[in-house]
């Protein structure tokens, strides 16, 4: 009897392939990557190249010499993981640390579960959270923008806008005074602030996200639910006490919210399969992000929110499973 062999997800009913999808996402990240190179200079370029090369190399070595599989680095998934990992760390992170993060992302978060299509958690976020927990000082030392900087040593660091607000409120400072210490909304939108390599420019990320929507690589459900729920929750808090909770627009253009909503949460493998499930998934990510930002220890909560919701995906797929034909 002939048996059908079903490959791992994602299964897409379109003229697409894994390679086309991965390189489509990489192309969409070019605007954000160019902005990061402009503001963080040579250190961002070296960090990004190191992450991409090390992720591809680890995938090749593990598949060929440990798993005994045919290497699949040509599909672009390892390159994309490396790029997203680099986007989620400071540009002055030591090179050896980003290599360790690449090993965790590829070896533990991806290949230990069977490779692309079988990993329950976003590999780049697993690598990022591992680095944050293991090396908290280096992972929270944020370089300030230095346009076209070619120096690897004279890096000026400072808090992110989220960090300024978080620490200031903890000390009892007035929110109106704290908002005078952060860049205006134009600079926040363009990316002229401290932060991770690829998260700083909300505008560049939105441009890339629109490209993904136009190419139908992602659907609108998760980004809209993620951004919308975060905005509404933050707006409710701000309305209840504007002296304790920041304007919701501030949450949208700072930190990794746009990067997470458009690129990390929309990962086909680790997100729900149905539109209803996607909406619940995105809403959960947005609400948890604001909960961590406002009430948690860390000023940022996007990575943790997405990983938590990644764990809920099997339940969402079961709860919103479409009715079988004929039933």
Backbone torsions as a table, in degrees:
resi	resn	phi	psi	omega
1	UNK	NA	132.0	178.7
2	UNK	-81.7	129.7	179.0
3	UNK	-108.7	143.3	176.5
4	UNK	-84.7	133.8	176.0
5	UNK	-101.7	117.2	-178.5
6	UNK	-98.3	124.4	179.3
7	UNK	-74.3	167.3	178.7
8	UNK	-69.2	157.8	177.4
9	UNK	-64.7	162.0	9.0
10	UNK	-82.8	144.3	173.9
11	UNK	-107.9	115.0	-174.5
12	UNK	-119.3	124.6	177.5
13	UNK	-86.0	76.3	-178.6
14	UNK	-166.1	172.4	176.7
15	UNK	-80.1	66.2	-176.7
16	UNK	-131.5	166.3	172.7
17	UNK	-146.1	165.4	178.5
18	UNK	-58.0	-42.8	-179.2
19	UNK	-61.6	-45.8	179.3
20	UNK	-61.6	-42.2	-178.7
21	UNK	-65.5	-47.7	-177.5
22	UNK	-62.2	-45.6	-179.3
23	UNK	-73.1	-25.6	172.6
24	UNK	-64.1	-41.8	177.7
25	UNK	-67.1	-40.7	178.5
26	UNK	-60.2	-43.5	178.1
27	UNK	-60.5	-40.7	-178.4
28	UNK	-66.5	-21.4	-179.1
29	UNK	-86.1	-5.8	-177.3
30	UNK	-59.4	-44.3	178.7
31	UNK	-58.0	-45.4	179.4
32	UNK	-65.8	-35.4	179.7
33	UNK	-66.9	-42.2	179.0
34	UNK	-64.8	-38.3	177.0
35	UNK	-62.9	-43.4	-179.9
36	UNK	-64.4	-39.1	178.0
37	UNK	-65.2	-36.3	-179.9
38	UNK	-66.5	-46.4	-174.6
39	UNK	-82.7	-31.8	-175.8
40	UNK	-109.5	-8.5	170.2
41	UNK	70.0	-147.0	-172.1
42	UNK	-61.4	-35.2	-178.5
43	UNK	-62.2	-38.0	178.3
44	UNK	-68.3	-37.9	179.0
45	UNK	-64.1	-47.8	-179.5
46	UNK	-63.0	-43.7	-179.7
47	UNK	-61.9	-45.2	-178.4
48	UNK	-64.4	-46.4	179.3
49	UNK	-62.5	-40.4	179.7
50	UNK	-62.9	-44.2	-179.3
51	UNK	-64.2	-44.6	-178.3
52	UNK	-65.3	-47.4	-178.1
53	UNK	-66.5	-43.5	-177.3
54	UNK	-67.7	-37.5	177.1
55	UNK	-63.8	-44.9	178.5
56	UNK	-63.9	-41.2	-179.3
57	UNK	-66.1	-44.7	178.9
58	UNK	-63.3	-39.5	178.3
59	UNK	-63.4	-43.1	179.5
60	UNK	-63.1	-48.5	-176.1
61	UNK	-66.1	-43.8	-178.3
62	UNK	-67.7	-43.7	-180.0
63	UNK	-66.2	-40.8	-174.7
64	UNK	-79.2	-42.8	-169.8
65	UNK	-106.2	-16.6	178.7
66	UNK	-108.9	-49.6	-178.7
67	UNK	-86.0	-21.7	-179.6
68	UNK	72.4	24.8	179.5
69	UNK	-97.6	166.1	173.0
70	UNK	-73.9	123.1	-178.9
71	UNK	-57.9	140.5	-176.5
72	UNK	-118.2	26.2	-176.1
73	UNK	-66.4	-17.0	179.3
74	UNK	-69.4	-15.0	-179.1
75	UNK	-79.1	-7.7	175.4
76	UNK	86.1	-5.9	-176.1
77	UNK	-67.4	-38.2	179.1
78	UNK	-67.5	-39.2	177.4
79	UNK	-62.0	-42.5	179.6
80	UNK	-65.5	-40.3	176.9
81	UNK	-59.8	-43.9	178.4
82	UNK	-63.1	-40.8	179.8
83	UNK	-65.1	-44.4	-179.9
84	UNK	-68.9	-35.1	176.4
85	UNK	-62.4	-45.9	178.6
86	UNK	-61.6	-35.9	179.9
87	UNK	-66.6	-17.4	-174.1
88	UNK	-105.2	12.8	-179.9
89	UNK	-132.1	162.1	177.3
90	UNK	-67.5	150.5	-176.7
91	UNK	-70.8	-19.1	179.7
92	UNK	-95.0	13.7	177.8
93	UNK	-63.1	133.2	177.6
94	UNK	-53.7	143.4	-175.6
95	UNK	-59.0	-39.5	-176.5
96	UNK	-66.6	-27.4	178.7
97	UNK	-71.3	-40.8	178.8
98	UNK	-67.1	-29.2	175.4
99	UNK	-68.1	-41.9	175.6
100	UNK	-61.6	-43.8	177.6
101	UNK	-61.2	-36.8	177.7
102	UNK	-64.5	-41.5	178.6
103	UNK	-62.9	-42.2	178.4
104	UNK	-65.5	-43.9	-178.5
105	UNK	-61.3	-47.3	-175.6
106	UNK	-84.0	-48.9	-173.3
107	UNK	-74.4	-39.5	-175.4
108	UNK	-97.0	-52.0	-173.0
109	UNK	-77.4	-21.3	-175.7
110	UNK	-114.3	-65.1	-170.7
111	UNK	-73.9	-26.0	178.4
112	UNK	-66.9	-19.3	177.7
113	UNK	-96.7	-1.4	178.3
114	UNK	115.7	-0.4	177.4
115	UNK	99.8	-170.8	-176.3
116	UNK	-56.8	132.2	-179.7
117	UNK	96.3	-9.9	-177.1
118	UNK	-120.5	-12.5	-178.1
119	UNK	-76.2	128.8	-178.6
120	UNK	-79.1	-21.3	-177.1
121	UNK	-119.1	149.4	179.0
122	UNK	-63.4	118.8	-174.3
123	UNK	-59.5	-43.0	-178.3
124	UNK	-63.6	-37.8	179.1
125	UNK	-71.3	-34.9	175.7
126	UNK	-62.0	-44.4	177.2
127	UNK	-62.2	-40.3	-179.6
128	UNK	-65.6	-45.7	-179.4
129	UNK	-67.4	-37.5	175.8
130	UNK	-58.7	-45.7	179.3
131	UNK	-65.5	-39.2	179.9
132	UNK	-63.4	-42.0	-179.6
133	UNK	-73.5	-37.3	-175.8
134	UNK	-80.3	-37.4	-176.1
135	UNK	-130.9	66.7	-172.9
136	UNK	-63.7	-32.7	-178.7
137	UNK	-68.0	-49.9	-179.4
138	UNK	-65.9	-33.6	-177.3
139	UNK	-80.5	-7.3	177.7
140	UNK	-123.1	22.7	173.8
141	UNK	-102.8	101.9	-168.0
142	UNK	-99.2	116.6	174.7
143	UNK	-66.3	140.4	174.3
144	UNK	-86.3	150.4	-177.2
145	UNK	-57.7	133.1	174.6
146	UNK	-137.0	93.1	-170.5
147	UNK	-53.4	128.9	176.8
148	UNK	59.3	26.6	-178.9
149	UNK	-67.8	134.1	176.2
150	UNK	-111.2	6.5	-179.4
151	UNK	-87.4	138.2	176.5
152	UNK	-103.7	-4.5	-175.8
153	UNK	-115.4	-39.3	-176.5
154	UNK	-87.3	64.0	-178.7
155	UNK	-100.4	126.5	178.3
156	UNK	-93.5	125.5	-178.9
157	UNK	-110.6	159.2	178.6
158	UNK	-169.3	174.8	-178.8
159	UNK	-73.7	155.0	172.7
160	UNK	-77.9	164.1	175.9
161	UNK	-55.9	-40.5	177.1
162	UNK	-63.3	-38.9	179.6
163	UNK	-66.9	-38.9	178.3
164	UNK	-59.7	-47.4	-178.5
165	UNK	-67.4	-44.3	-177.0
166	UNK	-61.6	-51.1	-177.6
167	UNK	-69.2	-36.3	179.7
168	UNK	-65.4	-43.2	178.2
169	UNK	-65.9	-33.7	179.0
170	UNK	-64.9	-32.9	179.5
171	UNK	-82.5	-8.8	-180.0
172	UNK	95.3	10.9	178.9
173	UNK	-71.2	153.5	179.0
174	UNK	-73.8	139.4	-177.7
175	UNK	-62.6	-37.8	-180.0
176	UNK	-62.3	-36.6	177.7
177	UNK	-70.5	-38.7	-179.0
178	UNK	-65.6	-36.6	-178.9
179	UNK	-67.7	-19.9	175.5
180	UNK	-74.3	-15.7	-177.4
181	UNK	-92.1	-9.2	-178.6
182	UNK	-103.2	157.9	178.1
183	UNK	-60.8	157.1	177.4
184	UNK	-71.2	173.1	-172.7
185	UNK	-66.6	-27.9	177.0
186	UNK	-65.2	-46.8	178.7
187	UNK	-67.3	-36.2	177.0
188	UNK	-63.9	-40.4	-179.5
189	UNK	-68.0	-37.5	-178.0
190	UNK	-80.7	-24.5	177.8
191	UNK	107.7	14.7	-179.9
192	UNK	-84.2	70.5	-178.5
193	UNK	-160.8	166.1	175.7
194	UNK	-75.7	151.9	179.6
195	UNK	161.8	-173.8	176.8
196	UNK	-67.0	163.6	-172.0
197	UNK	-54.4	-49.9	-170.9
198	UNK	-104.6	4.8	-174.5
199	UNK	-99.6	-7.2	-165.7
200	UNK	-72.4	-36.7	-174.6
201	UNK	-100.9	102.4	177.5
202	UNK	-63.7	-35.4	-179.1
203	UNK	-64.1	-46.3	179.8
204	UNK	-63.8	-38.2	179.0
205	UNK	-68.4	-38.5	177.7
206	UNK	-64.6	-40.7	177.0
207	UNK	-59.3	-45.4	177.5
208	UNK	-65.3	-37.3	178.4
209	UNK	-65.2	-38.6	176.9
210	UNK	-64.0	-36.0	176.0
211	UNK	-63.1	-42.8	178.6
212	UNK	-63.2	-40.2	177.9
213	UNK	-66.4	-41.4	179.9
214	UNK	-63.0	-38.7	179.7
215	UNK	-83.2	-1.8	-179.0
216	UNK	58.1	33.6	174.1
217	UNK	-79.0	-33.1	173.3
218	UNK	-126.1	163.7	172.9
219	UNK	-106.3	170.2	-174.9
220	UNK	-78.0	-15.1	-167.4
221	UNK	-60.2	-53.2	-176.6
222	UNK	-68.3	-49.2	179.4
223	UNK	-58.7	-43.6	-179.0
224	UNK	-65.7	-43.4	179.8
225	UNK	-66.7	-40.1	-179.9
226	UNK	-64.2	-57.2	-176.8
227	UNK	-65.7	-41.9	-178.4
228	UNK	-64.4	-45.1	-179.4
229	UNK	-66.9	-39.5	177.5
230	UNK	-63.2	-42.6	-179.6
231	UNK	-64.5	-46.9	-176.8
232	UNK	-65.2	-45.5	-179.5
233	UNK	-62.0	-45.3	179.0
234	UNK	-65.4	-34.9	179.3
235	UNK	-67.4	-38.9	177.9
236	UNK	-62.6	-44.6	179.1
237	UNK	-63.9	-43.4	-179.8
238	UNK	-64.1	-38.6	178.6
239	UNK	-67.4	-37.2	-179.6
240	UNK	-68.1	-38.2	-178.9
241	UNK	-154.1	87.2	-177.1
242	UNK	-66.9	-12.9	178.0
243	UNK	-88.0	-10.9	-178.9
244	UNK	-115.3	-22.0	-175.4
245	UNK	-126.3	130.6	-172.1
246	UNK	-73.9	159.6	177.6
247	UNK	-54.5	137.4	-177.9
248	UNK	-61.0	-30.1	178.4
249	UNK	-63.0	-31.7	178.2
250	UNK	-61.8	-39.4	179.4
251	UNK	-65.4	-33.7	-175.7
252	UNK	-71.9	-34.0	-173.1
253	UNK	-102.9	4.9	177.6
254	UNK	-120.3	160.6	178.8
255	UNK	65.7	-156.2	-174.8
256	UNK	-101.9	22.9	-174.5
257	UNK	-64.5	-46.4	179.3
258	UNK	-66.8	-42.0	177.7
259	UNK	-61.0	-43.3	-179.6
260	UNK	-68.7	-43.7	-175.9
261	UNK	-68.8	-37.0	-173.9
262	UNK	-92.7	-26.9	-171.3
263	UNK	-123.0	-36.8	-174.4
264	UNK	-89.5	-46.0	-178.4
265	UNK	-72.0	-24.0	-177.0
266	UNK	-86.1	4.1	176.8
267	UNK	-53.3	122.7	-174.8
268	UNK	-59.7	-36.8	-174.2
269	UNK	-71.0	-38.8	-170.9
270	UNK	-106.2	14.9	177.6
271	UNK	-121.8	162.5	-177.3
272	UNK	-62.4	161.2	-176.4
273	UNK	-92.2	-24.2	-175.0
274	UNK	-104.7	152.7	178.6
275	UNK	-57.1	-41.2	179.3
276	UNK	-64.0	-43.0	177.6
277	UNK	-62.8	-38.4	178.8
278	UNK	-63.2	-40.9	179.9
279	UNK	-63.4	-44.2	177.8
280	UNK	-65.0	-42.5	178.8
281	UNK	-59.2	-50.6	-179.7
282	UNK	-62.3	-41.1	178.8
283	UNK	-63.5	-40.6	177.3
284	UNK	-61.9	-42.5	178.6
285	UNK	-61.0	-44.8	-178.2
286	UNK	-65.0	-44.4	-178.6
287	UNK	-66.4	-44.5	-179.8
288	UNK	-64.6	-37.9	177.9
289	UNK	-57.7	-48.3	-179.2
290	UNK	-68.6	-38.1	177.4
291	UNK	-57.8	-45.0	-179.4
292	UNK	-69.3	-43.3	-179.1
293	UNK	-61.2	-40.5	-173.3
294	UNK	-87.4	-44.3	-172.0
295	UNK	-110.4	-10.8	-176.9
296	UNK	-87.5	-178.8	179.5
297	UNK	-77.5	-40.5	-178.0
298	UNK	-81.9	145.5	175.8
299	UNK	-74.3	-16.3	-179.4
300	UNK	-120.8	144.1	-176.9
301	UNK	-137.1	7.6	-174.4
302	UNK	-62.6	-48.4	-176.6
303	UNK	-61.1	-46.8	-179.8
304	UNK	-64.7	-39.7	-178.9
305	UNK	-62.0	-45.2	-178.4
306	UNK	-67.5	-41.7	179.5
307	UNK	-64.8	-38.9	177.2
308	UNK	-62.2	-44.4	180.0
309	UNK	-72.2	-28.1	172.2
310	UNK	-56.2	-38.7	-179.2
311	UNK	-69.4	-21.6	-178.1
312	UNK	-89.7	-11.6	-175.2
313	UNK	-53.6	-45.6	178.6
314	UNK	-57.5	-37.3	178.0
315	UNK	-68.3	-38.7	179.0
316	UNK	-67.7	-39.2	177.4
317	UNK	-63.7	-35.5	178.9
318	UNK	-74.9	-40.9	-177.4
319	UNK	-68.8	-34.8	-176.3
320	UNK	-112.1	30.7	179.2
321	UNK	-66.1	128.6	-178.6
322	UNK	-66.0	150.7	180.0
323	UNK	-66.9	133.7	179.6
324	UNK	-67.4	148.5	-178.1
325	UNK	-61.7	128.1	178.6
326	UNK	93.5	-5.8	-178.6
327	UNK	-96.9	NA	NA
